[in-house]
Amino acid sequence: MTVSVTFNADLKKARGEPILAAIYARYSSHSQTEQSIEGQLAAAHAYAESHGYTVVHEYCDRAQTGRNDNRDAFQQMLSDTDKHQFDVIITWKVDRIGRNREDIAFNKHRCKKNGIRIEYVAENLPDSAESVILESVLEGMAEYYSLQLSTNIRRGQLESARKLQCIGGTRPLGYDVDRETKRFIINPQTAPIVKQIFEKYAEGSTETEIIAWLNEQGIRTTKKKPFSKSSLATLLHNEKYIGVYVYKDIVRVEDGVPAIVDKELFNKVQELMKVNRRAPSHTWTHQDYILTDKLFCGKCGSPMVGESGFSHTGAKHSYYSCVGHRKKKICDKRPVRQDWIEGKVLEATRDLLADDELLDFIADKTYAYYLSVNGNAEQKTVLENELASVNISIDRLISAIEAGAFNDRIKTRLDDLNAQKAQITASIAEMELASGFRLTRDHIAFFLRAFRDADISDRACQKRLVQTFVNAVFVYDDKIKIVYNYTSDSNTVTLDTVENLNVADGSGFVHSAGCSTTVRSVELGCIGSRFALRISLKDDR
């Protein structure tokens, strides 16, 4: 059974049909303008034309942060992927999709599931296994930039908070902001409405009744939207209405804001809300199962998907179940516990990354791939070699001058060499500027080794490990086979292929893994140009 994903664009290309593309562009509100959007769109259209794509739609988010994916146009685009309205998404760089690796991974999975491929104008990342690692590095760089930017922004916000000024965000209903002092002032039209809301709740009106009353009166939130349970709860919890200015957990000033509601009424509402609150049922999302799209049944090759249920004691348990067993009834594979299988994969991956020789091998392969997909790499190497040769010649002339040999000919030659050096240096600088940030092998090696010190108990770290390195995991009754990325072939390995696992020591980076009380043996083997682990298990499930 084949479990690899075929993109719509590849199918259409094979059939000679036109490939439809959508363009996504975004700029944040910091040091970027409308021209940033127009530049991204122009570059994307040129990219589409050069690849023979037909652009059918543009999605643009203006003055929107990349720290999360809560953006109107972005969410609409994701929704449209479910409708298969286009085959390819074209965007400027990885950081246009987002700067949070968890959101990026989840959204890319949604597009991949619908057969939609994401292509980057300024970052040449074909769909290959080295590009998986390389893209993780670039995503990490984007997140680092975002964190640095956030640090600078927070510093300015903290200074404004200490002055009790409005620092942006949603302005609470009932307040305006003084243009000169930038502090909150009471809005005489909407402040009485806020007080009525608190009074109604304190008198016994339900949230549903208050929401209906507000919407019937045509009263809207400060975002000009009808009231909902969420927006009403936010209003009723807001301490600004009793005069408390709060900025995160850093600044808290009593009487820092003009009060609209007295403290006695506010406190009564808070107590009533505690009484009326019902514990929300915990929802389990696709993101809770980190092996989704990578875990397969060792008996029939079907995907294994996450599901949860309750025991007779009310405790919640989560499993991965074989689709062939659950839906098609063609397999007798039992479900496996989520914590058990994820733990085995994470431990094996962490132990494998402790091998210095293996990490050097992956870093070399990834860097070589990075150079191969950046067209000016060879030209830059030629220029760097020429620069080195010029520097040697300059050093020799300087040595001759220091020894007392100086004449017009030497001076002319030295001037020519300095001019040549300046020209080569400028050419290299222009090349680096044109290609954007340049990765080095050390960047990639540092990224890989950082996983050793990462907290494997942290969920975000676990997801990064799996998304970056794991190609496929096959679960049998007595063993697990884990296939890892390190070559240019990124298609998911199938059951038929993994059955031909050749356990051998000839891979060049043999890893010796110690066996725990639940593992009989760990063997490293080769599957074509990939490497894999075969873990023989004791029955501890």
C-alpha positions as CSV (number, residue, x, y, z in Angstrom):
1,M,0.0,0.0,0.0
2,T,1.4,3.4,-1.0
3,V,1.2,6.1,1.6
4,S,3.2,8.9,-0.1
5,V,1.4,12.1,-0.9
6,T,1.0,13.1,-4.6
7,F,0.5,16.8,-5.1
8,N,-2.2,18.1,-7.4
9,A,0.3,20.1,-9.3
10,D,2.4,17.0,-10.2
11,L,-0.7,15.2,-11.4
12,K,-1.8,18.1,-13.6
13,K,1.7,18.5,-15.0
14,A,1.8,14.8,-16.0
15,R,-1.6,15.2,-17.7
16,G,-0.6,18.5,-19.4
17,E,-3.3,20.4,-17.6
18,P,-2.9,24.0,-16.4
19,I,-1.6,24.4,-12.8
20,L,-3.6,26.9,-10.7
21,A,-1.8,29.0,-8.1
22,A,-2.8,31.3,-5.3
23,I,-0.5,34.0,-3.9
24,Y,-0.2,34.8,-0.2
25,A,1.4,38.1,0.9
26,R,1.7,39.6,4.3
27,Y,3.4,42.5,6.0
28,S,3.5,43.4,9.7
29,S,3.0,46.8,11.0
30,H,6.6,47.3,12.0
31,S,8.8,49.1,9.5
32,Q,6.9,47.7,6.5
33,T,4.4,49.4,4.3
34,E,1.8,48.8,1.6
35,Q,4.7,48.7,-0.9
36,S,5.9,45.5,0.9
37,I,2.7,43.8,-0.2
38,E,3.0,45.1,-3.8
39,G,6.6,43.9,-4.0
40,Q,5.7,40.4,-2.8
41,L,2.8,40.2,-5.3
42,A,4.9,41.4,-8.2
43,A,7.7,38.8,-7.4
44,A,5.1,36.1,-6.9
45,H,3.4,36.8,-10.3
46,A,6.8,36.7,-11.9
47,Y,7.6,33.4,-10.2
48,A,4.2,32.0,-11.4
49,E,4.8,33.1,-15.0
50,S,8.3,31.5,-15.0
51,H,6.8,28.2,-13.8
52,G,3.8,28.3,-16.1
53,Y,1.3,28.6,-13.3
54,T,-2.1,30.4,-13.7
55,V,-2.8,32.7,-10.8
56,V,-6.4,32.5,-9.8
57,H,-6.4,34.4,-6.4
58,E,-4.5,36.7,-4.2
59,Y,-4.7,36.6,-0.4
60,C,-3.2,39.6,1.4
61,D,-2.9,40.4,5.1
62,R,-1.9,44.0,5.7
63,A,-0.3,45.0,9.0
64,Q,-0.7,41.5,10.4
65,T,1.8,39.8,12.7
66,G,3.4,36.5,11.7
67,R,3.7,35.4,15.4
68,N,0.4,33.4,14.9
69,D,-1.9,32.3,12.1
70,N,-4.9,34.2,13.3
71,R,-5.1,36.3,10.1
72,D,-8.3,36.7,8.1
73,A,-6.9,36.2,4.6
74,F,-4.6,33.4,5.7
75,Q,-7.4,31.5,7.3
76,Q,-9.6,32.0,4.2
77,M,-6.8,30.6,2.1
78,L,-6.5,27.5,4.4
79,S,-10.3,27.1,4.1
80,D,-10.1,27.3,0.3
81,T,-7.5,24.5,0.3
82,D,-10.3,22.2,1.4
83,K,-12.2,23.2,-1.7
84,H,-9.3,22.4,-4.0
85,Q,-9.6,25.8,-5.8
86,F,-5.9,25.9,-6.6
87,D,-2.9,23.5,-6.7
88,V,0.0,25.7,-5.5
89,I,0.4,28.4,-2.9
90,I,3.2,31.0,-3.8
91,T,4.6,33.1,-1.0
92,W,7.7,35.2,-0.5
93,K,9.5,33.2,2.3
94,V,8.8,30.7,5.1
95,D,8.3,33.6,7.5
96,R,5.3,34.9,5.5
97,I,3.4,31.7,6.5
98,G,4.3,32.3,10.2
99,R,7.1,32.5,12.7
100,N,5.8,29.9,15.1
101,R,7.1,26.5,14.1
102,E,4.1,24.6,15.6
103,D,1.6,26.7,13.6
104,I,3.7,26.4,10.4
105,A,3.9,22.6,10.7
106,F,0.2,22.2,11.3
107,N,-0.8,24.5,8.5
108,K,1.6,22.9,6.1
109,H,0.2,19.5,7.0
110,R,-3.3,20.7,6.2
111,C,-2.2,21.9,2.7
112,K,-0.3,18.7,2.1
113,K,-3.4,16.7,3.1
114,N,-5.4,18.5,0.4
115,G,-2.6,18.0,-2.2
116,I,-1.6,21.7,-2.1
117,R,2.1,22.5,-2.3
118,I,3.7,25.6,-0.8
119,E,6.5,27.2,-2.9
120,Y,8.7,30.1,-1.8
121,V,9.8,32.9,-4.2
122,A,13.0,33.9,-2.3
123,E,13.9,30.5,-0.8
124,N,14.4,27.6,-3.2
125,L,13.1,24.6,-1.2
126,P,12.0,21.7,-3.4
127,D,10.1,18.9,-1.7
128,S,13.0,16.8,-0.6
129,A,14.3,15.3,2.6
130,E,17.3,17.7,2.9
131,S,14.8,20.6,2.4
132,V,12.9,19.3,5.4
133,I,15.9,19.9,7.6
134,L,16.8,23.1,5.8
135,E,13.3,24.4,6.1
136,S,13.4,23.7,9.8
137,V,16.6,25.8,10.1
138,L,14.9,28.7,8.2
139,E,11.8,28.4,10.3
140,G,14.1,28.6,13.4
141,M,15.8,31.7,12.0
142,A,12.4,33.3,11.3
143,E,11.3,32.5,14.8
144,Y,14.5,33.9,16.2
145,Y,14.0,37.2,14.3
146,S,10.4,37.3,15.5
147,L,11.5,36.9,19.1
148,Q,14.1,39.6,18.7
149,L,11.6,41.9,17.2
150,S,9.1,41.1,20.0
151,T,11.7,41.9,22.6
152,N,12.3,45.4,21.2
153,I,8.5,45.9,20.9
154,R,7.9,44.7,24.5
155,R,10.6,47.1,25.7
156,G,8.7,50.1,24.2
157,Q,5.4,48.8,25.4
158,L,6.8,48.5,29.0
159,E,7.8,52.1,29.0
160,S,4.3,53.1,27.8
161,A,2.7,50.9,30.4
162,R,4.7,52.6,33.2
163,K,3.2,55.9,32.0
164,L,-0.3,54.2,32.2
165,Q,-0.7,54.7,28.4
166,C,-2.7,52.6,26.0
167,I,-0.3,50.3,24.2
168,G,-2.5,49.1,21.4
169,G,-4.7,46.0,21.1
170,T,-8.4,46.1,21.5
171,R,-9.7,49.1,23.4
172,P,-12.4,48.1,26.0
173,L,-15.9,49.1,25.4
174,G,-16.7,52.3,27.5
175,Y,-13.3,53.9,27.0
176,D,-11.6,56.2,24.5
177,V,-7.9,57.2,24.3
178,D,-6.7,60.8,24.8
179,R,-4.7,61.7,21.8
180,E,-2.2,63.8,23.7
181,T,-1.6,61.8,26.8
182,K,-2.4,58.4,25.2
183,R,-4.2,57.4,28.4
184,F,-7.7,55.9,28.8
185,I,-10.6,58.3,29.3
186,I,-14.3,57.4,29.7
187,N,-16.6,57.5,26.7
188,P,-19.8,59.1,27.9
189,Q,-22.0,57.2,25.3
190,T,-20.7,53.7,25.9
191,A,-19.7,53.7,29.6
192,P,-23.3,53.6,30.9
193,I,-23.9,50.5,28.7
194,V,-20.9,48.7,30.4
195,K,-22.4,49.5,33.8
196,Q,-25.8,48.2,32.8
197,I,-24.2,44.9,31.7
198,F,-22.6,44.4,35.1
199,E,-25.9,45.3,36.8
200,K,-27.9,42.9,34.7
201,Y,-25.6,40.0,35.4
202,A,-25.5,40.8,39.2
203,E,-29.3,40.8,39.2
204,G,-29.5,37.3,37.8
205,S,-29.7,37.7,34.0
206,T,-28.0,34.9,32.1
207,E,-25.2,35.4,29.5
208,T,-27.6,34.4,26.7
209,E,-30.1,37.0,27.9
210,I,-27.6,39.8,28.1
211,I,-26.1,39.0,24.7
212,A,-29.6,39.0,23.1
213,W,-30.3,42.3,24.8
214,L,-27.1,43.9,23.5
215,N,-27.5,42.6,20.0
216,E,-31.2,43.7,19.8
217,Q,-30.2,47.2,20.8
218,G,-27.6,47.2,18.0
219,I,-24.7,47.5,20.5
220,R,-21.5,46.2,19.1
221,T,-18.1,45.4,20.6
222,T,-15.2,47.8,19.9
223,K,-14.4,45.5,16.9
224,K,-17.8,46.4,15.5
225,K,-19.0,42.8,15.8
226,P,-22.1,41.4,17.6
227,F,-21.6,40.2,21.2
228,S,-20.9,36.6,21.8
229,K,-20.2,34.5,25.0
230,S,-16.5,35.0,24.6
231,S,-16.6,38.8,24.1
232,L,-19.1,39.2,27.0
233,A,-16.9,37.0,29.4
234,T,-13.9,39.1,28.4
235,L,-15.8,42.3,29.3
236,L,-17.0,41.0,32.6
237,H,-13.5,39.9,33.7
238,N,-11.8,43.2,32.7
239,E,-10.3,44.9,35.8
240,K,-10.0,48.2,33.9
241,Y,-13.6,48.8,34.7
242,I,-12.7,49.2,38.4
243,G,-9.7,51.4,37.6
244,V,-6.9,48.8,37.6
245,Y,-4.3,49.3,34.9
246,V,-2.6,46.0,34.1
247,Y,0.2,45.2,31.7
248,K,1.0,41.5,31.7
249,D,2.3,40.5,35.1
250,I,4.8,43.4,35.2
251,V,2.7,46.6,35.8
252,R,-0.4,46.8,38.0
253,V,-1.6,50.2,39.2
254,E,-4.7,50.7,41.2
255,D,-6.7,53.8,40.0
256,G,-4.5,53.9,36.9
257,V,-7.7,54.1,34.8
258,P,-10.9,56.0,35.3
259,A,-13.4,53.5,36.9
260,I,-16.8,52.8,35.4
261,V,-18.0,50.1,37.8
262,D,-17.6,50.1,41.6
263,K,-15.6,47.3,43.2
264,E,-18.5,45.8,45.1
265,L,-20.5,45.3,42.0
266,F,-17.5,43.9,40.1
267,N,-16.6,41.5,42.8
268,K,-20.2,40.2,43.0
269,V,-20.2,39.5,39.3
270,Q,-16.9,37.6,39.6
271,E,-18.4,35.4,42.3
272,L,-21.5,34.7,40.3
273,M,-19.4,33.8,37.3
274,K,-17.5,31.2,39.3
275,V,-20.8,29.7,40.4
276,N,-22.3,29.6,36.9
277,R,-19.1,28.4,35.3
278,R,-19.2,24.9,33.9
279,A,-15.9,23.1,33.3
280,P,-15.4,23.0,29.5
281,S,-14.9,19.6,27.9
282,H,-11.3,19.2,26.8
283,T,-11.0,19.1,23.1
284,W,-8.3,17.0,21.5
285,T,-7.0,18.3,18.2
286,H,-4.9,17.0,15.4
287,Q,-1.9,18.8,17.0
288,D,-2.0,16.6,20.1
289,Y,-0.8,13.5,18.1
290,I,2.7,14.3,16.9
291,L,3.0,11.1,14.8
292,T,0.0,11.9,12.6
293,D,0.9,11.4,8.9
294,K,4.0,9.5,9.9
295,L,2.8,6.4,11.8
296,F,1.7,3.3,9.9
297,C,0.5,-0.2,10.6
298,G,3.2,-2.8,10.2
299,K,0.6,-5.4,9.2
300,C,-1.3,-3.7,6.4
301,G,0.5,-0.4,5.8
302,S,-2.5,1.7,6.6
303,P,-2.0,5.0,8.4
304,M,-2.6,5.0,12.2
305,V,-4.6,7.9,13.5
306,G,-5.1,9.4,16.9
307,E,-8.3,8.9,18.9
308,S,-9.3,9.2,22.5
309,G,-11.9,7.7,24.8
310,F,-12.9,7.4,28.5
311,S,-12.6,4.5,30.8
312,H,-15.3,3.4,33.3
313,T,-13.5,5.6,35.9
314,G,-13.8,8.7,33.7
315,A,-10.1,8.8,32.9
316,K,-9.2,9.9,29.4
317,H,-6.9,7.6,27.3
318,S,-5.5,8.3,23.8
319,Y,-4.3,5.8,21.2
320,Y,-3.2,5.5,17.6
321,S,-5.5,3.1,15.7
322,C,-5.0,1.4,12.3
323,V,-7.3,2.9,9.7
324,G,-7.5,-0.6,8.1
325,H,-8.8,-2.0,11.3
326,R,-11.1,0.8,12.3
327,K,-12.8,1.7,9.0
328,K,-12.0,-1.0,6.5
329,K,-12.0,-4.0,8.8
330,I,-9.1,-5.6,6.8
331,C,-6.6,-5.7,9.6
332,D,-6.4,-7.1,13.2
333,K,-3.8,-4.7,14.5
334,R,-4.6,-3.5,18.0
335,P,-4.4,0.2,18.9
336,V,-1.2,1.3,20.6
337,R,-1.1,3.8,23.4
338,Q,-0.1,7.3,22.4
339,D,2.4,7.9,25.2
340,W,4.0,4.5,24.6
341,I,4.7,4.8,20.8
342,E,5.6,8.4,21.0
343,G,8.0,7.7,23.8
344,K,9.7,4.9,21.9
345,V,10.2,7.1,18.8
346,L,11.4,10.1,20.7
347,E,13.9,8.1,22.8
348,A,15.3,6.4,19.7
349,T,15.6,9.7,17.8
350,R,17.3,11.4,20.7
351,D,19.8,8.5,21.1
352,L,20.5,8.5,17.4
353,L,21.3,12.2,17.5
354,A,24.0,11.6,20.2
355,D,26.1,10.1,17.4
356,D,28.7,12.8,16.3
357,E,29.5,11.0,13.1
358,L,25.9,10.7,12.1
359,L,25.2,14.4,12.8
360,D,28.3,15.5,10.8
361,F,27.0,13.3,7.9
362,I,23.6,14.9,8.0
363,A,25.1,18.4,8.3
364,D,27.3,17.8,5.3
365,K,24.5,16.4,3.2
366,T,22.1,19.2,4.1
367,Y,24.7,21.9,3.4
368,A,25.6,20.4,0.1
369,Y,22.0,20.3,-0.8
370,Y,21.6,24.0,0.3
371,L,24.4,25.0,-2.0
372,S,23.0,23.0,-4.9
373,V,19.6,24.8,-4.7
374,N,21.2,28.3,-4.5
375,G,22.3,28.9,-8.1
376,N,25.1,31.3,-7.4
377,A,27.0,29.1,-5.0
378,E,29.6,28.0,-7.6
379,Q,30.1,31.6,-8.8
380,K,30.6,32.8,-5.3
381,T,33.2,30.1,-4.7
382,V,35.1,31.2,-7.8
383,L,35.0,34.8,-6.6
384,E,36.2,33.8,-3.1
385,N,39.1,31.9,-4.6
386,E,40.1,34.9,-6.8
387,L,39.9,37.1,-3.7
388,A,42.2,34.7,-1.8
389,S,44.7,34.8,-4.7
390,V,44.6,38.6,-4.8
391,N,45.2,38.8,-1.1
392,I,48.3,36.5,-1.4
393,S,49.7,38.8,-4.2
394,I,49.1,41.9,-2.1
395,D,50.9,40.3,0.9
396,R,53.9,39.4,-1.3
397,L,54.2,43.0,-2.6
398,I,53.9,44.4,0.9
399,S,56.7,42.0,2.1
400,A,58.8,43.2,-0.8
401,I,58.2,46.9,0.1
402,E,59.1,46.2,3.7
403,A,62.3,44.6,2.5
404,G,63.2,47.9,0.7
405,A,62.1,47.1,-2.9
406,F,59.8,49.9,-3.9
407,N,59.4,51.6,-7.3
408,D,56.7,52.9,-9.6
409,R,56.0,49.5,-11.1
410,I,55.4,47.9,-7.7
411,K,53.2,50.9,-6.7
412,T,51.1,50.6,-9.9
413,R,50.7,46.8,-9.4
414,L,49.7,47.3,-5.8
415,D,47.1,49.9,-6.8
416,D,45.7,47.5,-9.4
417,L,45.5,44.6,-6.9
418,N,43.7,46.8,-4.3
419,A,41.2,47.9,-7.0
420,Q,40.7,44.3,-8.0
421,K,40.2,43.3,-4.4
422,A,37.6,46.0,-3.9
423,Q,35.7,45.0,-7.0
424,I,35.7,41.3,-6.0
425,T,34.6,42.1,-2.5
426,A,31.8,44.3,-3.8
427,S,30.6,41.5,-6.2
428,I,30.5,39.0,-3.3
429,A,28.6,41.4,-1.1
430,E,26.1,42.1,-3.9
431,M,25.7,38.3,-4.5
432,E,25.0,37.8,-0.8
433,L,22.6,40.7,-0.6
434,A,20.7,39.4,-3.7
435,S,20.4,35.9,-2.2
436,G,19.4,37.1,1.3
437,F,20.7,35.4,4.4
438,R,23.3,32.8,3.7
439,L,23.5,29.6,5.8
440,T,26.8,28.0,6.6
441,R,27.5,24.4,7.5
442,D,28.1,25.6,11.1
443,H,24.6,27.0,11.2
444,I,23.1,23.7,10.3
445,A,25.4,21.7,12.6
446,F,24.6,24.0,15.5
447,F,20.9,23.5,14.8
448,L,21.2,19.8,14.8
449,R,23.3,19.6,18.0
450,A,20.9,21.9,19.8
451,F,18.5,19.0,19.9
452,R,20.8,17.2,22.3
453,D,20.3,19.8,25.0
454,A,16.6,20.3,24.3
455,D,14.1,19.3,26.8
456,I,12.6,16.1,25.4
457,S,9.7,16.4,27.8
458,D,8.7,19.7,26.2
459,R,5.9,19.1,23.7
460,A,7.1,21.7,21.2
461,C,10.6,20.1,21.2
462,Q,9.0,16.7,20.6
463,K,7.1,18.0,17.6
464,R,10.2,19.6,16.1
465,L,12.2,16.3,16.5
466,V,9.5,14.3,14.7
467,Q,8.8,16.9,11.9
468,T,12.5,17.4,11.1
469,F,13.9,13.9,11.2
470,V,11.2,11.2,11.1
471,N,10.1,10.0,7.7
472,A,7.9,7.1,8.7
473,V,7.2,4.8,11.7
474,F,5.9,1.2,11.2
475,V,4.4,-0.6,14.3
476,Y,4.3,-4.4,14.4
477,D,3.3,-6.6,17.3
478,D,6.9,-7.3,18.3
479,K,9.0,-4.5,16.8
480,I,9.0,-0.9,15.5
481,K,10.8,0.3,12.3
482,I,11.7,4.0,12.2
483,V,12.8,5.5,8.9
484,Y,14.8,8.8,9.0
485,N,15.3,11.6,6.5
486,Y,18.8,12.4,5.2
487,T,18.6,12.2,1.4
488,S,17.0,14.1,-1.5
489,D,14.1,11.6,-1.7
490,S,11.3,12.9,0.6
491,N,8.5,10.5,-0.4
492,T,7.1,8.6,2.6
493,V,8.5,5.1,2.7
494,T,5.9,2.4,2.1
495,L,5.4,-0.9,4.0
496,D,6.7,-2.9,1.0
497,T,9.9,-0.9,1.0
498,V,10.5,-1.1,4.8
499,E,10.0,-4.9,4.7
500,N,13.2,-5.1,2.7
501,L,15.2,-3.4,5.5
502,N,18.8,-4.7,5.2
503,V,20.3,-4.7,8.7
504,A,24.0,-4.1,8.2
505,D,27.0,-2.1,9.6
506,G,28.0,-0.7,6.2
507,S,26.1,2.6,6.5
508,G,29.2,4.6,7.6
509,F,27.7,5.9,10.8
510,V,26.8,2.8,12.8
511,H,25.0,3.8,16.0
512,S,25.1,1.5,19.1
513,A,22.0,2.0,21.2
514,G,21.7,0.6,24.7
515,C,18.7,-1.6,25.4
516,S,16.2,-0.7,28.1
517,T,14.1,-3.1,30.0
518,T,11.4,-2.9,27.3
519,V,13.6,-3.2,24.3
520,R,15.3,-6.5,23.2
521,S,17.6,-5.0,20.6
522,V,18.2,-1.9,18.4
523,E,19.7,-2.4,14.9
524,L,20.7,0.1,12.3
525,G,20.1,-0.7,8.7
526,C,19.7,0.7,5.2
527,I,16.6,1.2,3.0
528,G,18.0,2.3,-0.3
529,S,19.5,5.7,0.3
530,R,17.9,6.1,3.8
531,F,18.7,4.7,7.1
532,A,16.4,3.1,9.6
533,L,16.2,1.6,13.1
534,R,14.6,-1.7,13.8
535,I,13.6,-1.9,17.5
536,S,12.7,-5.4,18.8
537,L,10.3,-5.0,21.7
538,K,9.3,-6.8,24.8
539,D,5.6,-6.8,25.5
540,D,5.3,-3.8,27.8
541,R,2.1,-2.3,26.3
